[in-house]
Amino acid sequence: MTKSLFLSNILLATVWLFATGKLTEENFVFGFLISFGILWVITYHRKDSNKYFTVLPRLIVFILFVFWKIILANLQTVKESLYSKSRLSPAIIKFPLDAESDLEITFLANLICLTPGTMVLDVSDDKKVMYIHVIHCNDKAAFIQGIKGDFEKTLIDLMR
């Protein structure tokens, strides 16, 4: 049901594009939002459609959240690059994973690597631990809690 609602949403947004005669990205997004609202009203009482109307807004919020974290990490990296090398404290952190599937671990590793100053080195064979290199880490426990609370928990909530 979720796939058919998404495809219906895309189809209605495309119809909106052709009806208005403006083939722009902004017009498509506007048509997508309008068709999202129409589909929500039409399928309001159907229990099998609730997943689509909760996952899509959470996905959009998650993407905006990731962009915000990337901006903050870039600013932090610029600040740290101005330090002399003696003030930096690189570390390799053993990060315990709550993510279970290969897809969840892959997405988490990509999210961690997207933020400047961090790089995933390896994942253990039993998929319980991820090793992360960090350019500047004063407190390993705070770093682990930050990744768990910001990225991993949000990603798991979105994917399960």
N, C-alpha and C positions, 0 to 999 in steps of 0.2 A: 504494500500500500504506500509506503514511503517513497519508493522509486516512482510510482505512477503519479503521486502528488507533485514530486519534483519536476517530472517531465511535463505535467499539466501546467505547472507554474512557468516553466520555460516557454511552453507553447503559447500561453496567454500573454506573456511578456513580448514574444515575437509578434503576435497579433497586434498588440498595442503599438509596437514599432511601425508596422505597416499601416495601421489605422491613422496614426498621427503624421506619418510621412517624414519623420526625423529619425535617421539611422545613426544615433549617437549613443555612446556608452551611458551618459547620464539619463537619457530617455529610456534605455533598456532597464537600468536599475530602478527608475521610477515605475515603469511598467511591471517589473518583477515584484516590487513592494505592493503595488495595487492588486496584482493577481494573487499575491500571498494573502492579502486581506480578504479577497473574494473567496478564495478556496477555504480559508478559515471559517468564514461565515457559512458557506455551503456545507461543510463537513463538521460543523461544531458538535453535533451530538453523536458522531461516530467515534467509538473508542479506539479503533485501529488507526485513526489519522492523528492521534495526539502526539505520537513520536515525532512526526515531521515538523509539527508546529512548536515543539520544544527544542529539537536538535538544531534546526536552522538558526534560530536566534542565538543559541549558545555557541554555535560555530562562528557566527559573525563576531560575537563578543570575544571569543577566544582569539580570532585573527587580530582584532584590534589590540587585545592584551599582549600578544606576541610582538606586534609592532612597537608598542610602548616599551616593552622590556628590551627590545633591540636598541631603541633610541637611548634608553638609560644606560645600557651596557656600553654603547659607543661613547657616551659622555664620560663614563667611568674609565674607559680605556684611554681616552685622550688625556684625562687627568693623570692617570698612572704613567703614561708615556712621558710626561713632563718630569717625573721623578728621576733622580739618579738611579742607576741600576742597583745600588746598595740598599735602597728603600723598598724595592720590590721583593716580594716573597713568593716565588712560584711554588706550587705544590701539586702532587699527584694524589687525588682523593679517591678513596674506595667508597663508592656510592651504592648503598643497598637499594635494590629495585623492588618496587611494588608492582610494576608493570609485568605482565605475565606472557602475553603473546609476542610473537616476533614483530608484528605490526606496531604494537604499542612501544616496544623497545626501540624500534627503528625511528618512529616519530619523535620519541623523547631524545634520542641521540642527535637527530637533526636539529631539534629545537635548541639543545645545549650548544651544538656547534655553530648555530646561527648567531648566538650572542658572542660578541668579540671578547677575547681573553680566555675563552674556554675551548677545550677540544676533547672529544671522547677518544680515548686510546684503545680500549678493549672492553668486551663484555665476557664475563666468565662463561664457561661451557654449560653450567647449570642455570644460567640466566638469572642469577640472584644478585650479581654485583656488576657494576659498571665502573671502569676506571677513567677518571676525568683529570686532565691537566688544566690547571688554573694559573694565570700569570701572576695574580696578586691575591693572596688569601691569608688574612690575619687569623680567622677563626674557622676551622674546618667544620665544626658542628653547625655554625650559623649558615655556612655555604650549603651544607647538606639539607638543612631545614628550608632554606630558601628555594632550592631546586625542587624539593618534595612538595612544598606548599604552593609554589607558583606554577611550575610546569607539570610535574608528574600527576598531582591530584587533579588538576584541571583537565589534563589530557585523558586520564582514566575516566573521569566523569563524562567526558564528551564521547568517548569511544565505547563505553559499556552500556 
